[in-house]
Amino acid sequence: MASNFVAVFDACVLYPAPIRDLLLRLAVTGLFRARWSERIHDEWIPGGSA
């Protein structure tokens, strides 16, 4: 069952792999829905524009 809760992930939780993995695993369980913007995505991807 999908949760009504939405968590917006910032680059500071997406970049360290252990934190990102934990949070994404929790999101997969349906505890919350993980979201981030294209700008946040660009910040944490190596070689991003930020």
C-alpha positions as CSV (number, residue, x, y, z in Angstrom):
1,M,0.0,0.0,0.0
2,A,1.4,3.4,-1.0
3,S,1.8,6.0,1.7
4,N,0.3,9.5,1.6
5,F,3.6,10.8,3.1
6,V,6.1,12.3,0.7
7,A,9.7,12.9,1.6
8,V,11.8,15.3,-0.6
9,F,15.4,14.2,-0.5
10,D,18.1,16.8,-0.7
11,A,21.5,16.2,-2.2
12,C,23.0,15.9,1.2
13,V,21.1,12.6,1.8
14,L,21.4,11.4,-1.8
15,Y,25.1,11.6,-2.1
16,P,26.4,9.4,0.8
17,A,25.6,6.0,-0.5
18,P,24.7,4.4,2.9
19,I,22.2,7.0,3.7
20,R,20.7,7.0,0.2
21,D,20.4,3.2,0.2
22,L,18.7,3.1,3.6
23,L,16.2,5.8,2.7
24,L,15.4,4.3,-0.7
25,R,14.9,0.9,0.9
26,L,12.4,2.4,3.4
27,A,10.6,4.1,0.5
28,V,10.3,0.8,-1.4
29,T,8.5,-0.6,1.7
30,G,5.8,2.0,1.2
31,L,6.5,3.9,4.4
32,F,6.8,7.1,2.3
33,R,7.2,8.3,-1.3
34,A,10.7,9.6,-2.1
35,R,10.9,12.6,-4.4
36,W,13.6,15.0,-5.6
37,S,13.9,17.6,-8.2
38,E,16.0,17.7,-11.4
39,R,18.1,20.5,-9.7
40,I,18.7,18.3,-6.6
41,H,19.6,15.4,-8.9
42,D,22.2,17.5,-10.7
43,E,23.8,18.4,-7.4
44,W,24.5,14.9,-6.2
45,I,25.4,13.2,-9.5
46,P,29.1,13.2,-10.1
47,G,29.9,15.6,-12.9
48,G,26.6,17.5,-12.3
49,S,26.2,21.1,-13.2
50,A,26.1,22.4,-9.6
